[in-house]
Amino acid sequence: MAGIQIVRNPSVQASPADRDVAMRVLLGHIDGLGEDNRKSWRRFLRRLLALEPGGIVEINTKQARLGWYHRKHMALELAFFNTQDKFPQFDRFRDWLKLGAGHVDWVPTINGMVPLPKSTSYSSMEQGEMERFHGHFVDFMRTDYAGTTLWPHLSQTQRIDMVEGILGGFDE
């Protein structure tokens, strides 16, 4: 779930007429789905426009995951897995990818803080988060570290060609 904090700008004043226009434009362009959601949306907008200067609101959103995007990402992971022989198990390979992409929670242990890979399941990650993770994954795969780990027997140029060849097959 993506959280967005917004603040009422104290230096800008909106007249009641300006607020009415804002409501009319927003409600004409975007509206709640069904009667209950329409009422909730209107209440939310009224509260938002009535914020006192310096007032803060946090909005939590959840954008449904796009199945085609998830399938593309998983196919890309599998394409990389199938070209390497460092990791015999796909699950360990995915954990390594998540660590490299920074998709982790840091937890304390007796030896200090350690990263644990986070889930990418539909229920734990919305579309925007998946897109950020995917971008970090692609960036990680382009690092010298990733190439050297997966294909230590190849030259640097060959590793770059390997990565770009796989990514190119997915328009990345």
C-alpha positions as CSV (number, residue, x, y, z in Angstrom):
1,M,0.0,0.0,0.0
2,A,1.4,3.4,-1.0
3,G,1.2,6.2,1.5
4,I,1.2,9.8,0.5
5,Q,1.4,12.6,3.0
6,I,0.1,16.0,1.9
7,V,0.0,19.3,3.7
8,R,-2.1,22.4,3.3
9,N,0.1,25.1,2.0
10,P,-0.3,28.1,4.4
11,S,0.8,30.6,1.8
12,V,-2.0,29.9,-0.7
13,Q,-5.6,30.9,0.1
14,A,-8.5,29.5,-1.8
15,S,-11.8,31.4,-1.7
16,P,-15.1,29.5,-1.2
17,A,-15.7,30.0,-5.0
18,D,-12.3,28.5,-5.8
19,R,-13.1,25.5,-3.6
20,D,-16.5,25.1,-5.3
21,V,-14.8,25.1,-8.7
22,A,-12.2,22.5,-7.5
23,M,-15.0,20.2,-6.2
24,R,-17.0,20.6,-9.4
25,V,-13.9,19.8,-11.6
26,L,-12.8,16.8,-9.4
27,L,-16.3,15.3,-9.2
28,G,-16.8,15.8,-12.9
29,H,-13.6,14.1,-13.7
30,I,-13.3,11.4,-10.9
31,D,-16.1,10.0,-8.8
32,G,-16.7,7.2,-6.4
33,L,-17.9,3.9,-7.8
34,G,-21.5,3.3,-6.5
35,E,-23.5,5.5,-4.1
36,D,-21.5,4.7,-0.9
37,N,-18.2,5.4,-2.5
38,R,-19.6,8.6,-4.1
39,K,-20.6,9.9,-0.6
40,S,-17.2,8.9,0.9
41,W,-15.3,10.6,-2.0
42,R,-17.3,13.8,-1.5
43,R,-16.7,13.8,2.3
44,F,-13.0,13.2,1.7
45,L,-12.7,16.0,-0.8
46,R,-14.6,18.5,1.5
47,R,-12.3,17.6,4.4
48,L,-9.3,18.0,2.2
49,L,-10.3,21.4,0.9
50,A,-11.2,22.5,4.5
51,L,-7.8,21.7,6.0
52,E,-6.3,24.4,8.1
53,P,-3.0,25.9,7.0
54,G,-0.2,23.5,7.8
55,G,-2.8,20.6,8.3
56,I,-1.4,17.2,7.2
57,V,-3.3,14.3,5.8
58,E,-2.0,10.8,4.9
59,I,-3.6,9.0,2.0
60,N,-3.2,5.3,1.6
61,T,-3.8,3.9,-1.9
62,K,-3.8,0.4,-3.3
63,Q,-3.6,-0.1,-7.0
64,A,-4.4,-3.6,-8.1
65,R,-1.6,-5.6,-9.7
66,L,-1.6,-6.0,-13.4
67,G,-1.5,-9.7,-14.3
68,W,0.4,-9.2,-17.5
69,Y,3.0,-7.1,-15.8
70,H,3.6,-9.8,-13.1
71,R,3.8,-12.5,-15.7
72,K,6.3,-10.5,-17.7
73,H,8.5,-9.9,-14.6
74,M,8.4,-13.6,-13.6
75,A,9.3,-14.7,-17.2
76,L,12.2,-12.3,-17.0
77,E,13.4,-13.8,-13.7
78,L,13.1,-17.3,-15.2
79,A,15.0,-16.3,-18.3
80,F,17.9,-15.1,-16.1
81,F,17.7,-18.3,-13.9
82,N,17.8,-20.6,-16.9
83,T,21.0,-19.0,-18.3
84,Q,23.1,-19.4,-15.1
85,D,24.3,-22.3,-13.0
86,K,25.3,-20.6,-9.8
87,F,21.9,-21.2,-8.1
88,P,20.4,-24.7,-8.4
89,Q,17.1,-23.6,-6.8
90,F,14.8,-20.9,-8.2
91,D,13.7,-19.8,-4.7
92,R,17.3,-19.1,-3.7
93,F,17.9,-17.3,-6.9
94,R,14.8,-15.1,-6.3
95,D,16.0,-14.3,-2.8
96,W,19.3,-13.2,-4.2
97,L,17.6,-11.0,-6.7
98,K,15.4,-9.4,-4.0
99,L,18.5,-8.7,-1.9
100,G,20.3,-7.2,-4.9
101,A,17.3,-5.1,-5.7
102,G,17.0,-3.9,-2.1
103,H,13.6,-5.5,-1.7
104,V,14.3,-6.4,2.0
105,D,13.3,-5.8,5.6
106,W,16.2,-5.3,7.9
107,V,16.0,-7.4,11.1
108,P,18.3,-7.4,14.2
109,T,20.2,-10.6,15.0
110,I,23.0,-11.4,17.4
111,N,25.4,-10.5,14.7
112,G,23.8,-7.1,13.9
113,M,21.2,-6.2,11.3
114,V,20.6,-8.5,8.4
115,P,18.4,-8.2,5.3
116,L,15.5,-10.6,4.8
117,P,13.9,-10.7,1.3
118,K,10.4,-9.3,1.2
119,S,7.5,-11.0,-0.5
120,T,6.3,-10.0,-4.0
121,S,2.9,-11.7,-3.7
122,Y,-0.2,-10.0,-5.0
123,S,-1.5,-9.5,-1.4
124,S,1.7,-7.9,-0.1
125,M,2.6,-5.6,-3.0
126,E,0.5,-3.3,-5.1
127,Q,1.3,-2.4,-8.7
128,G,3.3,0.8,-8.0
129,E,5.6,-1.1,-5.6
130,M,5.9,-3.9,-8.1
131,E,7.0,-1.5,-10.8
132,R,9.6,0.0,-8.4
133,F,10.9,-3.4,-7.5
134,H,11.1,-4.4,-11.2
135,G,13.1,-1.3,-12.0
136,H,15.5,-2.0,-9.1
137,F,15.8,-5.7,-10.3
138,V,16.7,-4.6,-13.9
139,D,19.2,-2.1,-12.5
140,F,20.7,-4.8,-10.3
141,M,21.0,-7.3,-13.2
142,R,23.1,-4.7,-15.1
143,T,25.7,-4.4,-12.3
144,D,29.1,-6.0,-12.6
145,Y,28.4,-7.9,-9.4
146,A,25.4,-9.6,-10.8
147,G,27.1,-10.6,-14.0
148,T,30.2,-11.8,-12.2
149,T,28.1,-13.8,-9.8
150,L,26.0,-15.5,-12.5
151,W,28.6,-16.0,-15.2
152,P,32.1,-15.9,-13.7
153,H,33.5,-17.8,-16.7
154,L,32.5,-15.0,-19.2
155,S,34.4,-11.9,-19.9
156,Q,32.9,-8.5,-18.9
157,T,31.8,-7.8,-22.5
158,Q,30.2,-11.3,-22.7
159,R,28.4,-10.8,-19.4
160,I,27.1,-7.4,-20.6
161,D,25.9,-8.9,-23.8
162,M,24.2,-11.8,-21.9
163,V,22.3,-9.3,-19.6
164,E,21.3,-7.0,-22.4
165,G,20.3,-9.9,-24.7
166,I,18.0,-11.2,-22.0
167,L,16.6,-7.8,-21.1
168,G,16.2,-6.9,-24.8
169,G,14.0,-9.9,-25.3
170,F,11.6,-8.3,-22.8
171,D,11.9,-4.7,-24.2
172,E,13.9,-3.6,-21.1
